[in-house]
Amino acid sequence: MRITLSGTAGSGKSTVAKMLAKKLGYKHYSMGDIQREIAKEKGITIVELGELEKKDKSIDLMIDERQREIGRQDDIIVDSWLAALFIPDSFKIFLDADIEVRAKRITKEREAESYTSIEDAKKAILKREKTNISRFKKFYKYDFMDKRNYDLVIDTSYSDVDTIIKKIIEAIKS
């Protein structure tokens, strides 16, 4: 089985994907981690990488091909904004959360993307999402925020990870 998790920045995609993969005995891949590695190699932030990706399609093409390769495997969980597009035969999950909750999570969890305040984090999150929504619509004719693209949508704002994983497993079984 292939499971893809998409969703808003800070909604818990990677956290849920890692724990779900461990519970199911699947391999986990995070395209966000790959993008953060690329940004770090270039000495820029993830937001700046998004701006660079708007001008340099080669970064997207490299990540897209990697996602397609990963999507050919069985028993995988991939967290990525475009995983549902590149791995169409997967069980597609979208995670969302309140912007305030997402900003707090990102500020607390990611040292590499350190922000001076929650407001600073919110602005960066919204800018990154706006950039990617525009880019994805232009390059792929795909809106990753359109919840109709998914088999399951979960608001993670006030749920713990175990509860979210239980919901996912119940949905997969049904």
Secondary structure, DSSP 8 states (H G I E B T S, - for coil): -EEEEEESTTSSHHHHHHHHHHHHT-EEEEHHHHHHHHHHHHT--HHHHHHHHHH-HHHHHHHHHHHHHHTTSSSEEEE-TTHHHH-TTSEEEEEE--HHHHHHHHHHH-GGG--SSHHHHHHHHHHHHHHHHHHHHHHHS--TT-GGG-SEEEE-TT--HHHHHHHHHHHHH-
